[in-house]
Amino acid sequence: MENIKAHFTCFFLASILALFSSSAWSNNKSIKQIQFSLIALGHLQGQITGIEDSATNTALQSYLSAKKIHHNDQLLIAEHLLKSVEKAKSDVLIENLQHNLHITKQTRQELRDRLASNPQISIKDLDTFKYGKVIFVTGKTINIDANKRFSSNTKVIIIDSLINSKSRYRNEFNVQFQANSALFVINAASASKRNTEAFNFTYSSKANAFHSNYKHNLGDPWQVAKQHRGELSFNQSTCNVTLLEKSRTKLTCRQADRLMIEPILPQGRFTASLPSYQLVDHWQSHKSLPWDINIHDSYVEHIDLGLSAGVNLTIVDTQKYSGGWAMCCKGSGRIKGLRANKTYAKESWSVASEQGNSRLTLINSSIEGMWPTAWGDYRFTIVDSDLVDPAAGSNARMIIQNSHFDLISAQDGAIVQIVNSTILDADVKSKKITARDRSKIYLQNIKGLKDSHIIEVGNGKVIIKD
């Protein structure tokens, strides 16, 4: 009996080795698919190299034994692996990847150089790589040239790929992950020529995301958690995301090369001292906030707590704080004298709307720039201030005077007037003044203004006044 068992074991192992040497599995893509699946399912510790190795062979044997699969039919084994990944909960896959995936650190430029020759596909083509509810893409340059939505239990797995924006203007395209869908991005980069014409990854409901060794500019892509209840885990990757106030996101950033997050505060009183432009060993959000944010061994550029109606925020002992200031619906507000690189001993600014007052206080702190936004029937005036990316929409009105700004956008019938102001770093090609969807932007006496800055879309108009 023992001889029979020993003979069967040798025969089975020989079958596995034959499986890997067969033509069906000899290509790099297939082995990467096997390695990812085994790592994510908890059978293997290692890298996704696409190279056959003894550890992968042993892990595959363990998987097949557990599943009581006693054949070497390549297609059936691939089907079993993909079905196992499809059935597994994405948070379990993320936990396994965090513990079992080994990554060779690479800079953003090293990743770009290594992946530059990948064949190009459109985001619209991803469904052609679908196996059940798993989309597995490796070794491609994926052009984000359209809006795309993933829902249900779809799992999108992108390995060794470039992900590049083809937007004409900022945030033209949005890739949405809804319901229980999930995004896994491993060994990837984004290398868009015009990085501020970003696209968005937007997560809602219980969608999850796992990024490992995914390096990109902070705005390319931008990421948004909107009414989100899932997990976002960024490992040795660029960590950037807006956390809207109705989300309950679990966000973990480990060894981020660059980190900028924008938590939009719910109504209430908050006091914070925030890191900026420094390496942070550990930072955790306060339990009073709706999100669970954990940062480990990461280079933090900004943690930009955002204000809106009903928020009273005090920033203490913080240099180069930046944040959004979103006002909506009915009312008017005026901000004056929010200047960058000036340390304020103690000073406050307040604006009001029908939804409540909003107040910012700086104590022994400075700003790098603020981005006010106005929506609905709101009138926002900003004077003598340093701004980053202000915006107006939904028929709002915004007036900017004697200020500095770099990007500005108006949409959905909004009207913006900018007078006696300066475009920051005007020679940088990414600076854009964008009018969309019947909106109008009036410019008068703007230093640094170039024709290349102006974008008009959907009957939007940028009007230069003498």
TAVENCOR-V783968 format. One record per helix or strand of 3 or more residues. SS is the DSSP state (@ for helix, = for strand). FROM is the first residue (numbers start at 1). LEN is the number of residues. If there is no record, write none. Layout:
SS FROM LEN
SS FROM LEN
//
This chain:
@ 2 20
@ 23 3
@ 28 13
@ 54 13
@ 74 14
@ 90 11
@ 108 8
= 119 4
@ 123 7
= 134 5
= 140 5
= 148 3
= 155 11
= 174 4
= 182 8
= 200 6
= 208 8
= 222 7
= 231 5
= 239 5
= 250 5
= 259 6
= 268 5
= 278 7
= 292 12
= 311 6
= 321 8
= 331 6
= 344 10
= 356 10
= 367 9
= 378 6
= 390 4
= 397 5
= 408 3
= 415 9
= 433 4
= 440 8
@ 451 3
= 454 4
= 461 5
//
